[in-house]
Amino acid sequence: MRALVNIVSGLAALLVAACAAATPSTIIYIPSTDTCPQGTVHLDYDTLFTVGQGADNSNATSIGAVYGLTDRLEIGFDYLTNTTNPILGNAKYKVWNDEQFTVSVGAWLLGDEGTTGANQVYGLASYNSDAGRFALGFAHGSRETLGTDENQLWLSYDKALDAKWWVGADYVSGDSPMGSLNLGVGYAVADNVSMILGYDFYNASGLNDTVTLQV
């Protein structure tokens, strides 16, 4: 269970480097409704550490790449260190987009069921206002990997404070290794590079909190 928590947690932090100065393709843990512009290719890196009483100081590291096939469609893969089945796939399509509302569908964590592959399909809708962006989504994944909480409710909020600073939070329902409340702050180092420092509170009792650094 500990290994699965670290693996899935690290995956959710992928694709955080800003896509051609756009907002991230994830919030802290779950995908956002954004997609990378056509022709954009970038690499990203995430490391995650367990903290709190009884933490074993283990960490998970993931390296990913994403490519914008069109302005509405992106595909990518993730490589996980220290795992038996290290390669996972992902894809996202932006169904609708205007100044206030965006709707996207996608699939991610696509891999071997029971080890690293949660094999989730999801739908997300976001509303953008002066107060920030709010999103609501639903995901369905592999029971073999996620247990009885293979159906999940997703919630998120994020807001750009200025040209450099950004804050975000998201929530995943259930007591699977993905179920959690996640908070983070981001900083744009350059026009096409950002860093996010996040903290994850897991819903299931007995699971240590984690800290993630995403670049």
N, C-alpha and C positions, 0 to 999 in steps of 0.2 A: 504493500500500500504506500509506503514512504516513497519508493522509487516512482510509482505512478503519479503521486502528488507532485513531485519535483518535475517530472517530465511534462505533464499537462500544464503546470504552472508556467514553465519556461516557454512552452509553445504559444501560450496566449499573449506573450509579450513580443512576438515577432512582428515584423513589418512596421516598426515604429519610426524609422528614419523618414524624414519628411519627403514626400514624393514631389519633386520639383517645387518645393516651398509650399505644398498643399498641407492640409491637416493630416494627422497620422491615419494609417489604414486600420489601426486598432485604437481603443481608448487606453485602458491599463491592461485589461485581461481579455476582453471580448472584442470582436471586430467592430469597427465603426461602419457607417453607411458610405464612407468615402471610397473611391477607387483611384489608382494612379493614372496619370495622363498617358495617352498613347505614346509608345516608344520609350517610356521611362524604364530604366533598369537600375536597381540598386541592391546593395547588400546590407544586412543588418545583423546585430549581435546583441545577445541578452544573457545575463547571468543572474541567478537567483539563489538566495541563501536562506536556510531555515534559522529562526531565532526563537527566543523564549526558553522557559524552563524545560529541560530535557531535550533541547535541540541537539542534533548530532553533528552540527556544523557541515552537513552535506550541502552540495550546490549542484545546480543544473545549468548547463550552457547550451545555447542553441544559436545556429547561424542560418540565416535565410536569405532568399533572393526572390524578388517579385518583378513581374514585367507587365506593363500596360499594353494589352493587345489593341484596345481602343480606349477612348476616354471613359467608356462605361464598363469595360471588362478587363480584369486583371487575373493573372495566374501566377502561382509561385510554388516553391518547395522549401522545406525546412530540414536541416541536418541536426540531429541530436547527438551529443557526445555521450559515451559510456552507456549505450543502449544496444540491444540485440538487433532491432529493426529501426535504424536511425533516420530513414528518409520518409517524410510525410508531404502530401500535396495539399494545395488549397486553390480555390477560385472564388471570384466574387463578380456579380453583375449588378449594375445600377439600373433598376427598372424605371425609376422616375426621379427627376431632379428639377427643382426650381429654387427660388430665393429662400423659401421657408421650409419646404418639405422634400425629403429624399427617402426613397424606398429601395432597398437592396436585398438580394438573395445570394446565398453562397453555400459553399461546402469547405470544410477545413479539417485538420487532424486526420487526413485520409491515409490510412496505413493498416498495419496488421492488427486485427481485433484481438483484444485481450492483453496486449502489451502497450504499444504506443498509440494505436489507432482508435480514437474516439469516433471517427467517421461521422461527424455531425453535418447535417444540413440545417440551414437557418434562414429566417426572414427578419429584416430589421426595418423600422420606420423611424425617422428622426424629424424633429421640428426645431427650427432655428429661430431664435428671438434675441432681443437686446440683452436678455438675462443669461443667454448661453444656449447651448444645444441640448435637447432632451431626446432620448431614444428609447424605444420599446421593441423587444424582439422575442422570438420563440425559436428554440433549437431542439432537434431530435438527433440522438446519437446511438451508439452501440451499447446494448444492454450488457454484453459480455465485458466491455471495458468500464462502463459507468455504473453498472448495477441497476437498481430499480429507479434511479433518478435519471434515466436516459432522456426524459423530457424536461426542458429547462425554460424558465422565464428569464429574460435578460433585460436589465435596465441600465441606462448610462446617462451621464451628464458631463459636458466639457465646455470650456470657455477660454478663449485667447484673451489674456489680460492686457497685452500690448504686443508689439512686433516680436518680442523675445520670449515672454513668459506665457505659460499655459497651465491650466489645472484641469483635472479630470477625475471621475469616479465611475465605477460600474459595479453591478451586482449580478451574480448567477445564483439561481434558486437551487435547493436540494442539498443533500449531504454526500454527493459524489465528490471525488477529488477536485472537481472544478467548482463546487459550490462555495461562494466566497463574496465578501465585500472588499473592494480594492480602491485605494486612493493614491493619487500621484500628482506630481508637479513636473512640468517639462520646461526646458530652456533651449532655444535655438542658437546653437554655436555658430552656424553659418546659414546661408539661404537654403541649403539642401541637406543640412545635418542637424539633428536634434537629439537631446538626451532627456530621459525620463527616469525619475527616482520614484518608486512605488512601494506601498506597503499593503500586504494581503492578509485579511482576516478570514479564516475558513469556517464554514458553517458547522462542519462535523466536529464533535468533541474529540479531543485527543490528537488533533492535527496541529502542529506548530504553525505560527504565523511565518510569513516569508517576506523578505525584502528583495526587490528586483531593481537592477540598474540596466537600462535599455539605451542602446546607441544605434 
